[in-house]
Amino acid sequence: MPRKTGLSFFLILIFLLVITTMSEGAFKKEDIKVFKLDNGLKVILYEDHKIPNISYYTFFKVGSRNERPGLTGVSHFIEHMMFNGTQKFGPGEFDRIMEFYGGANNAYTGDDFTAYTDWFPSQALEKMVELEADRMQGLIFDPQVFESERGVVASERRMSVENNNEAILYENVRATAIMAHPYHWDVIGWMSDILSWRRDEVIQYYRTYYAPNNAILVVVGDFETARLMELIKKYYSPIPAQTPPPPITTVEPPQLGRKEVVIKKEAQTPSFMVVYHGPKCTDPDFFVLSLLEKPLLQGESSRLYRRLVREEQIAINVYGGIEEKIDPFLFSIIVKPRPGADLDRIEKIVDEELNKIIEQGITEQEYQKALNIVRSDFYFGLQTNSGKANLIGAAEVLSGNYENLFDIVDRYSSVKREEIPAVAKKYFHELNKTVGKLIPQGGK
């Protein structure tokens, strides 16, 4: 069909354009320099002098996966507090100094790690190294600021979860599907925990996880490696290592039967989702399912979009897939139904489409298109200093070695189309399934 052919041609064109651009200044594993300070801080550097700019990323190996009941959401809370003052630089000074030098910053917390992201002109390098090293050890957790940020996070939870029907359904489905592992709760944490955090417990958590031996520093851009390492040693070496954090040993037990979550609340439209337990990101099956999600869920030509949105006209969108996690997580299928849609019918259609893949696999055209999407997404992520820094750090934390980043396209290319049905059958079955339905108040 013209739409499919045009989209496929467009993806190939983009891929070739990106490859051409990459070849002009190839990003090679051999050009990355790795160092380790005596206190355990791992430093990964990649010089790139195309523009006078530096991306400076700090990854701490801590996320909601490392929390416990009573302290859920604390990793995200500390992300907030990292911008709220140290002994050396008071509240708001980090942002003010960053902006004075023409830089910008951000941060994000996930299930497996927390990342702090800085972008700034090359001339500001020493001041930025000083700032980041300072807040690795010197947060003051001012009691008034602590309570103020607690209120901010509680408000964030109300807005992003409790007043968001899709999010509240996802939180309930996730907590039902995952019983034992700390992936049971989302990054934002439970409201009762947010309102009950004790300052001394939060400070101890910070000291345990915000230590140089639990951190990875990734710097990409316009710097001289020898000079940067002098600065890193000057500002980071005095920070003492801490006792390594306790390992996560809980393994989620196999699910033994279909689960269903039904929520009835005031809403304009229903919500629907189904999740299946999936593999961790280093498992070979992960690459098969990640490839499969493209023809199943991504774009208007995907199977579930065509079936639910175009043909049956009972939904307005479909999305989902499998997420990269250190431990096994979930493959999600999320449907935005039309008002009054039959949710049982949606579940039946999802089952039918998954069974078709189990019985027949995917077409050669779908397979090649999925590979093109993987390649173009990957290479686009390497087009900027910040993209490189983020991918290097995430690969180091999630897979245990940044070098795995350079094999990622080959890992996907090694997936054979013929093996997809067997992997789909392994995960997409009734015993491994949790269904979530949100029914507008008064529905049946």
Protein Blocks (a to p, Z undefined) as FASTA:
>chain_A
ZZlmmmmmmmmmmmmmmmmmmmmmccdfklpccdddfkopacdddddfkbccdddddddd
ddfklmcehigoklmmmmmmmmnopfklcghklmmmmmmnopacdddddfkbccdddddd
fklmmmmmmmmmmmmmmcgkiaklmmmmmmmmmmmmmmmmmmmmklmmmmmmmmmmpmmb
mklpcfkopfklmmmocfklmmmmmmmmmcfklcccddedjddfklmmmmmmmmmmmpcc
dddddddfbdcdddfbdcddddddddfbdcdddddddddfkbmklmmmmmmmmmmmgojk
bmklmmmmmmnopafbdcedddddfbdcdddddddddehiafklmmmmmmmmmmmmmmno
pafklmmmmmmmmmmmmmmmmmpmklmmmmmmmmmmmnopaklmmmmmmmmmmpcfklmm
mmmmmmmcfklcccdddddehiZZ
